[in-house]
Amino acid sequence: MKLILAVIQDQDSNKLMNALVDNNFRATKLASTGGFLKSGNTTFMIGTEDIRVERALQIIKENCRARDQLVAPVSPMGGNADSYVPYPVEVEVGGATVFVLPVEQFHHF
């Protein structure tokens, strides 16, 4: 048995949840916040049998896309102003960060 932790952008969460349900995966959806952009993310916890991990990863890949986003910089309060960029920059966000962990036991009460 495996535990899949998938951190995705909020914009993709409903689409992913629907796809997981359509493919008979149970998932727990948690609100989370990214450290880099401090923007909203959703973390999915998916428990599944070893033989279904690849299908779950395929569903995540198909439903979570990367996109470009303009980000307003944060001023360097007390930091080094040499590297401060005073205008919005475009960064790629989204997709999914996925961890697959072994599960020793699983109980559903």
C-alpha positions in Angstrom: 0.0 0.0 0.0 1.2 3.5 -0.8 0.3 7.1 0.3 0.4 9.6 -2.4 0.8 13.3 -1.3 0.2 15.6 -4.2 0.6 19.4 -3.8 -1.2 21.2 -6.6 -2.5 24.7 -7.4 -6.0 25.6 -6.1 -7.2 26.1 -9.7 -6.7 22.4 -10.5 -8.2 20.9 -7.4 -11.8 20.4 -8.4 -10.8 19.0 -11.8 -8.4 16.6 -10.1 -10.9 15.5 -7.4 -13.5 14.7 -10.0 -11.0 12.7 -12.0 -9.9 10.7 -8.9 -13.5 10.0 -8.0 -14.3 8.9 -11.5 -11.5 6.4 -11.3 -12.5 5.1 -7.9 -9.7 6.7 -5.9 -10.5 8.0 -2.4 -8.7 11.2 -1.5 -8.5 13.7 1.3 -8.2 17.3 0.2 -6.3 19.8 2.5 -5.9 23.5 2.0 -2.2 24.5 2.1 0.0 27.4 1.3 3.1 27.5 -0.8 6.3 28.9 0.7 7.8 30.5 -2.5 4.8 32.5 -3.7 2.8 32.3 -0.5 -0.2 31.4 -2.7 -3.0 28.9 -2.1 -2.4 25.3 -2.8 -4.3 22.1 -2.3 -2.7 18.9 -0.9 -4.3 15.6 -1.7 -3.7 12.5 0.4 -4.5 9.4 -1.6 -4.1 5.9 -0.2 -4.0 3.2 -2.8 -2.7 -0.3 -3.6 0.8 -0.5 -5.1 -0.5 -1.7 -8.5 -2.7 1.5 -8.8 0.0 4.1 -8.1 0.9 4.6 -11.8 -2.7 5.2 -12.7 -3.1 7.8 -9.9 0.1 9.5 -11.0 -1.2 9.6 -14.6 -4.5 11.2 -13.4 -2.6 13.8 -11.5 -0.4 14.6 -14.5 -3.4 14.9 -16.8 -5.3 17.2 -14.6 -2.7 19.5 -13.1 -1.0 21.9 -15.5 1.8 24.4 -15.2 1.0 28.0 -16.1 2.8 31.4 -16.2 1.9 34.0 -13.6 3.0 37.5 -12.9 4.2 38.0 -9.4 4.7 41.3 -7.6 8.0 41.3 -5.7 8.2 41.7 -2.0 10.4 44.6 -0.8 13.5 43.5 1.0 12.7 44.7 4.5 16.1 44.9 6.1 17.6 42.6 3.5 20.0 43.1 0.7 18.5 45.6 -1.8 21.0 44.7 -4.4 19.0 41.8 -5.7 15.6 43.5 -5.4 13.6 43.6 -8.6 11.0 46.5 -8.4 8.7 45.2 -11.1 6.5 42.1 -11.5 8.2 39.1 -12.9 6.7 36.1 -14.7 7.3 32.7 -13.1 6.0 29.3 -13.9 3.6 27.9 -11.3 1.4 24.9 -11.1 1.8 21.4 -12.1 2.1 19.0 -9.2 4.7 18.1 -6.6 4.0 14.4 -5.7 5.5 12.2 -3.0 4.8 8.4 -2.9 5.3 6.9 0.5 5.1 3.3 1.7 2.3 2.6 4.2 2.9 -0.1 6.8 -0.7 -0.3 7.9 -4.0 1.2 6.9 -7.2 1.2 9.0 -10.6 2.5 8.0 -13.1 2.7 10.9 
